[in-house]
Amino acid sequence: MGEVTDRDIGNAWTAHILGQLFSGWPRRQDLNAMDVAVATGFQPRSEPKEMFDDLVMWLNDNGYLKIN
């Protein structure tokens, strides 16, 4: 396998987040960058919290989840 990019990590994180939301439905899910990184085994080279926040905002903006 070649070098893992932040895009690859974002895809793994997205799959994990959506899986957690699906399996926990309809309960509220509290997710954070550290837990998602550990669960997926992928740590970004950039700041994990910033990447997580950007990913969650993208998921929200594109209708995949709703942030209250």
Backbone atoms as SQL, in Angstrom:
CREATE TABLE atoms (id INTEGER PRIMARY KEY, chain TEXT, resi INTEGER, resn TEXT, atom TEXT, x REAL, y REAL, z REAL);
INSERT INTO atoms VALUES
  (1, 'A', 1, 'MET', 'N', 0.850, -1.181, 0.000),
  (2, 'A', 1, 'MET', 'CA', 0.000, 0.000, 0.000),
  (3, 'A', 1, 'MET', 'C', 0.888, 1.234, 0.000),
  (4, 'A', 2, 'GLY', 'N', 0.505, 2.226, -0.775),
  (5, 'A', 2, 'GLY', 'CA', 1.270, 3.457, -0.851),
  (6, 'A', 2, 'GLY', 'C', 1.060, 4.327, 0.372),
  (7, 'A', 3, 'GLU', 'N', 1.564, 5.530, 0.275),
  (8, 'A', 3, 'GLU', 'CA', 1.430, 6.484, 1.376),
  (9, 'A', 3, 'GLU', 'C', -0.036, 6.840, 1.601),
  (10, 'A', 4, 'VAL', 'N', -0.430, 6.867, 2.847),
  (11, 'A', 4, 'VAL', 'CA', -1.805, 7.215, 3.205),
  (12, 'A', 4, 'VAL', 'C', -1.911, 8.734, 3.267),
  (13, 'A', 5, 'THR', 'N', -2.854, 9.282, 2.521),
  (14, 'A', 5, 'THR', 'CA', -3.043, 10.730, 2.490),
  (15, 'A', 5, 'THR', 'C', -4.116, 11.145, 3.491),
  (16, 'A', 6, 'ASP', 'N', -4.190, 12.438, 3.748),
  (17, 'A', 6, 'ASP', 'CA', -5.252, 12.938, 4.618),
  (18, 'A', 6, 'ASP', 'C', -6.630, 12.657, 4.008),
  (19, 'A', 7, 'ARG', 'N', -6.715, 12.611, 2.696),
  (20, 'A', 7, 'ARG', 'CA', -7.990, 12.273, 2.043),
  (21, 'A', 7, 'ARG', 'C', -8.381, 10.834, 2.373),
  (22, 'A', 8, 'ASP', 'N', -7.409, 9.916, 2.313),
  (23, 'A', 8, 'ASP', 'CA', -7.669, 8.518, 2.693),
  (24, 'A', 8, 'ASP', 'C', -8.135, 8.433, 4.138),
  (25, 'A', 9, 'ILE', 'N', -7.477, 9.183, 4.997),
  (26, 'A', 9, 'ILE', 'CA', -7.838, 9.195, 6.417),
  (27, 'A', 9, 'ILE', 'C', -9.248, 9.752, 6.582),
  (28, 'A', 10, 'GLY', 'N', -9.552, 10.824, 5.869),
  (29, 'A', 10, 'GLY', 'CA', -10.897, 11.398, 5.912),
  (30, 'A', 10, 'GLY', 'C', -11.957, 10.395, 5.483),
  (31, 'A', 11, 'ASN', 'N', -11.642, 9.596, 4.463),
  (32, 'A', 11, 'ASN', 'CA', -12.590, 8.563, 4.013),
  (33, 'A', 11, 'ASN', 'C', -12.793, 7.504, 5.092),
  (34, 'A', 12, 'ALA', 'N', -11.710, 7.070, 5.734),
  (35, 'A', 12, 'ALA', 'CA', -11.822, 6.075, 6.808),
  (36, 'A', 12, 'ALA', 'C', -12.598, 6.656, 7.978),
  (37, 'A', 13, 'TRP', 'N', -12.311, 7.889, 8.325),
  (38, 'A', 13, 'TRP', 'CA', -13.017, 8.544, 9.430),
  (39, 'A', 13, 'TRP', 'C', -14.500, 8.697, 9.101),
  (40, 'A', 14, 'THR', 'N', -14.818, 9.073, 7.858),
  (41, 'A', 14, 'THR', 'CA', -16.213, 9.230, 7.456),
  (42, 'A', 14, 'THR', 'C', -16.954, 7.910, 7.591),
  (43, 'A', 15, 'ALA', 'N', -16.346, 6.833, 7.105),
  (44, 'A', 15, 'ALA', 'CA', -16.978, 5.514, 7.207),
  (45, 'A', 15, 'ALA', 'C', -17.219, 5.147, 8.664),
  (46, 'A', 16, 'HIS', 'N', -16.249, 5.413, 9.521),
  (47, 'A', 16, 'HIS', 'CA', -16.399, 5.088, 10.939),
  (48, 'A', 16, 'HIS', 'C', -17.512, 5.922, 11.580),
  (49, 'A', 17, 'ILE', 'N', -17.498, 7.211, 11.321),
  (50, 'A', 17, 'ILE', 'CA', -18.499, 8.106, 11.914),
  (51, 'A', 17, 'ILE', 'C', -19.905, 7.697, 11.476),
  (52, 'A', 18, 'LEU', 'N', -20.095, 7.462, 10.178),
  (53, 'A', 18, 'LEU', 'CA', -21.422, 7.086, 9.689),
  (54, 'A', 18, 'LEU', 'C', -21.833, 5.718, 10.242),
  (55, 'A', 19, 'GLY', 'N', -20.877, 4.810, 10.368),
  (56, 'A', 19, 'GLY', 'CA', -21.176, 3.506, 10.964),
  (57, 'A', 19, 'GLY', 'C', -21.604, 3.624, 12.416),
  (58, 'A', 20, 'GLN', 'N', -20.917, 4.466, 13.168),
  (59, 'A', 20, 'GLN', 'CA', -21.281, 4.694, 14.569),
  (60, 'A', 20, 'GLN', 'C', -22.678, 5.301, 14.684),
  (61, 'A', 21, 'LEU', 'N', -22.961, 6.265, 13.831),
  (62, 'A', 21, 'LEU', 'CA', -24.287, 6.895, 13.856),
  (63, 'A', 21, 'LEU', 'C', -25.372, 5.892, 13.495),
  (64, 'A', 22, 'PHE', 'N', -25.127, 5.059, 12.485),
  (65, 'A', 22, 'PHE', 'CA', -26.104, 4.061, 12.066),
  (66, 'A', 22, 'PHE', 'C', -26.339, 3.025, 13.165),
  (67, 'A', 23, 'SER', 'N', -25.259, 2.526, 13.752),
  (68, 'A', 23, 'SER', 'CA', -25.414, 1.467, 14.757),
  (69, 'A', 23, 'SER', 'C', -26.011, 1.993, 16.061),
  (70, 'A', 24, 'GLY', 'N', -25.862, 3.274, 16.333),
  (71, 'A', 24, 'GLY', 'CA', -26.391, 3.843, 17.555),
  (72, 'A', 24, 'GLY', 'C', -27.743, 4.508, 17.426),
  (73, 'A', 25, 'TRP', 'N', -28.275, 4.516, 16.208),
  (74, 'A', 25, 'TRP', 'CA', -29.542, 5.197, 15.949),
  (75, 'A', 25, 'TRP', 'C', -30.639, 4.658, 16.857),
  (76, 'A', 26, 'PRO', 'N', -31.471, 5.446, 17.456),
  (77, 'A', 26, 'PRO', 'CA', -31.610, 6.896, 17.342),
  (78, 'A', 26, 'PRO', 'C', -30.899, 7.663, 18.458),
  (79, 'A', 27, 'ARG', 'N', -30.043, 6.987, 19.211),
  (80, 'A', 27, 'ARG', 'CA', -29.347, 7.674, 20.310),
  (81, 'A', 27, 'ARG', 'C', -28.334, 8.689, 19.785),
  (82, 'A', 28, 'ARG', 'N', -28.136, 9.717, 20.566),
  (83, 'A', 28, 'ARG', 'CA', -27.123, 10.731, 20.285),
  (84, 'A', 28, 'ARG', 'C', -25.749, 10.086, 20.404),
  (85, 'A', 29, 'GLN', 'N', -24.840, 10.469, 19.520),
  (86, 'A', 29, 'GLN', 'CA', -23.476, 9.950, 19.547),
  (87, 'A', 29, 'GLN', 'C', -22.509, 11.099, 19.823),
  (88, 'A', 30, 'ASP', 'N', -21.639, 10.905, 20.772),
  (89, 'A', 30, 'ASP', 'CA', -20.589, 11.886, 21.046),
  (90, 'A', 30, 'ASP', 'C', -19.289, 11.339, 20.475),
  (91, 'A', 31, 'LEU', 'N', -18.777, 12.005, 19.472),
  (92, 'A', 31, 'LEU', 'CA', -17.568, 11.576, 18.791),
  (93, 'A', 31, 'LEU', 'C', -16.496, 12.638, 18.927),
  (94, 'A', 32, 'ASN', 'N', -15.226, 12.204, 18.905),
  (95, 'A', 32, 'ASN', 'CA', -14.123, 13.167, 18.921),
  (96, 'A', 32, 'ASN', 'C', -12.967, 12.620, 18.102),
  (97, 'A', 33, 'ALA', 'N', -12.039, 13.493, 17.764),
  (98, 'A', 33, 'ALA', 'CA', -10.927, 13.144, 16.879),
  (99, 'A', 33, 'ALA', 'C', -10.083, 12.013, 17.436),
  (100, 'A', 34, 'MET', 'N', -9.769, 12.042, 18.709),
  (101, 'A', 34, 'MET', 'CA', -8.901, 11.025, 19.292),
  (102, 'A', 34, 'MET', 'C', -9.553, 9.641, 19.208),
  (103, 'A', 35, 'ASP', 'N', -10.824, 9.532, 19.580),
  (104, 'A', 35, 'ASP', 'CA', -11.513, 8.244, 19.542),
  (105, 'A', 35, 'ASP', 'C', -11.635, 7.706, 18.114),
  (106, 'A', 36, 'VAL', 'N', -11.922, 8.588, 17.167),
  (107, 'A', 36, 'VAL', 'CA', -12.057, 8.165, 15.776),
  (108, 'A', 36, 'VAL', 'C', -10.696, 7.709, 15.234),
  (109, 'A', 37, 'ALA', 'N', -9.636, 8.429, 15.559),
  (110, 'A', 37, 'ALA', 'CA', -8.292, 8.049, 15.108),
  (111, 'A', 37, 'ALA', 'C', -7.889, 6.686, 15.666),
  (112, 'A', 38, 'VAL', 'N', -8.168, 6.458, 16.935),
  (113, 'A', 38, 'VAL', 'CA', -7.826, 5.167, 17.552),
  (114, 'A', 38, 'VAL', 'C', -8.663, 4.047, 16.932),
  (115, 'A', 39, 'ALA', 'N', -9.950, 4.284, 16.747),
  (116, 'A', 39, 'ALA', 'CA', -10.844, 3.247, 16.216),
  (117, 'A', 39, 'ALA', 'C', -10.484, 2.864, 14.780),
  (118, 'A', 40, 'THR', 'N', -10.052, 3.830, 13.987),
  (119, 'A', 40, 'THR', 'CA', -9.733, 3.550, 12.579),
  (120, 'A', 40, 'THR', 'C', -8.268, 3.168, 12.385),
  (121, 'A', 41, 'GLY', 'N', -7.424, 3.511, 13.354),
  (122, 'A', 41, 'GLY', 'CA', -5.994, 3.247, 13.201),
  (123, 'A', 41, 'GLY', 'C', -5.290, 4.254, 12.311),
  (124, 'A', 42, 'PHE', 'N', -5.967, 5.369, 12.020),
  (125, 'A', 42, 'PHE', 'CA', -5.402, 6.395, 11.151),
  (126, 'A', 42, 'PHE', 'C', -5.271, 7.715, 11.892),
  (127, 'A', 43, 'GLN', 'N', -4.072, 8.235, 11.942),
  (128, 'A', 43, 'GLN', 'CA', -3.781, 9.530, 12.565),
  (129, 'A', 43, 'GLN', 'C', -3.287, 10.462, 11.458),
  (130, 'A', 44, 'PRO', 'N', -3.947, 11.596, 11.238),
  (131, 'A', 44, 'PRO', 'CA', -3.506, 12.506, 10.175),
  (132, 'A', 44, 'PRO', 'C', -2.182, 13.188, 10.527),
  (133, 'A', 45, 'ARG', 'N', -1.480, 13.600, 9.482),
  (134, 'A', 45, 'ARG', 'CA', -0.244, 14.360, 9.702),
  (135, 'A', 45, 'ARG', 'C', -0.564, 15.764, 10.206),
  (136, 'A', 46, 'SER', 'N', -1.714, 16.272, 9.782),
  (137, 'A', 46, 'SER', 'CA', -2.147, 17.594, 10.229),
  (138, 'A', 46, 'SER', 'C', -2.778, 17.472, 11.622),
  (139, 'A', 47, 'GLU', 'N', -3.263, 18.556, 12.143),
  (140, 'A', 47, 'GLU', 'CA', -3.892, 18.592, 13.474),
  (141, 'A', 47, 'GLU', 'C', -5.179, 17.763, 13.467),
  (142, 'A', 48, 'PRO', 'N', -5.257, 16.676, 14.264),
  (143, 'A', 48, 'PRO', 'CA', -6.436, 15.802, 14.240),
  (144, 'A', 48, 'PRO', 'C', -7.741, 16.513, 14.573),
  (145, 'A', 49, 'LYS', 'N', -7.735, 17.383, 15.575),
  (146, 'A', 49, 'LYS', 'CA', -8.982, 18.061, 15.961),
  (147, 'A', 49, 'LYS', 'C', -9.481, 18.956, 14.833),
  (148, 'A', 50, 'GLU', 'N', -8.558, 19.661, 14.181),
  (149, 'A', 50, 'GLU', 'CA', -8.949, 20.539, 13.079),
  (150, 'A', 50, 'GLU', 'C', -9.518, 19.712, 11.914),
  (151, 'A', 51, 'MET', 'N', -8.867, 18.587, 11.607),
  (152, 'A', 51, 'MET', 'CA', -9.362, 17.728, 10.531),
  (153, 'A', 51, 'MET', 'C', -10.732, 17.156, 10.882),
  (154, 'A', 52, 'PHE', 'N', -10.896, 16.738, 12.136),
  (155, 'A', 52, 'PHE', 'CA', -12.175, 16.199, 12.591),
  (156, 'A', 52, 'PHE', 'C', -13.271, 17.261, 12.482),
  (157, 'A', 53, 'ASP', 'N', -12.985, 18.462, 12.977),
  (158, 'A', 53, 'ASP', 'CA', -13.973, 19.545, 12.925),
  (159, 'A', 53, 'ASP', 'C', -14.357, 19.862, 11.479),
  (160, 'A', 54, 'ASP', 'N', -13.364, 19.926, 10.579),
  (161, 'A', 54, 'ASP', 'CA', -13.640, 20.198, 9.166),
  (162, 'A', 54, 'ASP', 'C', -14.485, 19.088, 8.555),
  (163, 'A', 55, 'LEU', 'N', -14.171, 17.836, 8.897),
  (164, 'A', 55, 'LEU', 'CA', -14.930, 16.704, 8.373),
  (165, 'A', 55, 'LEU', 'C', -16.375, 16.737, 8.857),
  (166, 'A', 56, 'VAL', 'N', -16.579, 16.999, 10.136),
  (167, 'A', 56, 'VAL', 'CA', -17.934, 17.052, 10.688),
  (168, 'A', 56, 'VAL', 'C', -18.719, 18.191, 10.040),
  (169, 'A', 57, 'MET', 'N', -18.081, 19.328, 9.823),
  (170, 'A', 57, 'MET', 'CA', -18.772, 20.447, 9.165),
  (171, 'A', 57, 'MET', 'C', -19.128, 20.077, 7.724),
  (172, 'A', 58, 'TRP', 'N', -18.231, 19.375, 7.023),
  (173, 'A', 58, 'TRP', 'CA', -18.515, 18.946, 5.656),
  (174, 'A', 58, 'TRP', 'C', -19.692, 17.970, 5.649),
  (175, 'A', 59, 'LEU', 'N', -19.688, 17.005, 6.564),
  (176, 'A', 59, 'LEU', 'CA', -20.797, 16.054, 6.661),
  (177, 'A', 59, 'LEU', 'C', -22.108, 16.773, 6.945),
  (178, 'A', 60, 'ASN', 'N', -22.069, 17.775, 7.807),
  (179, 'A', 60, 'ASN', 'CA', -23.257, 18.565, 8.118),
  (180, 'A', 60, 'ASN', 'C', -23.711, 19.371, 6.899),
  (181, 'A', 61, 'ASP', 'N', -22.783, 20.066, 6.259),
  (182, 'A', 61, 'ASP', 'CA', -23.117, 20.914, 5.107),
  (183, 'A', 61, 'ASP', 'C', -23.675, 20.118, 3.938),
  (184, 'A', 62, 'ASN', 'N', -23.289, 18.841, 3.831),
  (185, 'A', 62, 'ASN', 'CA', -23.742, 17.997, 2.725),
  (186, 'A', 62, 'ASN', 'C', -24.888, 17.069, 3.095),
  (187, 'A', 63, 'GLY', 'N', -25.492, 17.295, 4.273),
  (188, 'A', 63, 'GLY', 'CA', -26.698, 16.605, 4.646),
  (189, 'A', 63, 'GLY', 'C', -26.519, 15.201, 5.209),
  (190, 'A', 64, 'TYR', 'N', -25.286, 14.799, 5.519),
  (191, 'A', 64, 'TYR', 'CA', -25.060, 13.465, 6.067),
  (192, 'A', 64, 'TYR', 'C', -25.385, 13.378, 7.553),
  (193, 'A', 65, 'LEU', 'N', -25.293, 14.488, 8.240),
  (194, 'A', 65, 'LEU', 'CA', -25.660, 14.533, 9.654),
  (195, 'A', 65, 'LEU', 'C', -26.146, 15.925, 9.996),
  (196, 'A', 66, 'LYS', 'N', -26.750, 16.026, 11.170),
  (197, 'A', 66, 'LYS', 'CA', -27.276, 17.320, 11.627),
  (198, 'A', 66, 'LYS', 'C', -26.667, 17.600, 12.987),
  (199, 'A', 67, 'ILE', 'N', -26.038, 18.742, 13.074),
  (200, 'A', 67, 'ILE', 'CA', -25.414, 19.164, 14.324),
  (201, 'A', 67, 'ILE', 'C', -26.400, 20.036, 15.087),
  (202, 'A', 68, 'ASN', 'N', -26.638, 19.691, 16.320),
  (203, 'A', 68, 'ASN', 'CA', -27.535, 20.502, 17.160),
  (204, 'A', 68, 'ASN', 'C', -26.733, 21.445, 18.005);
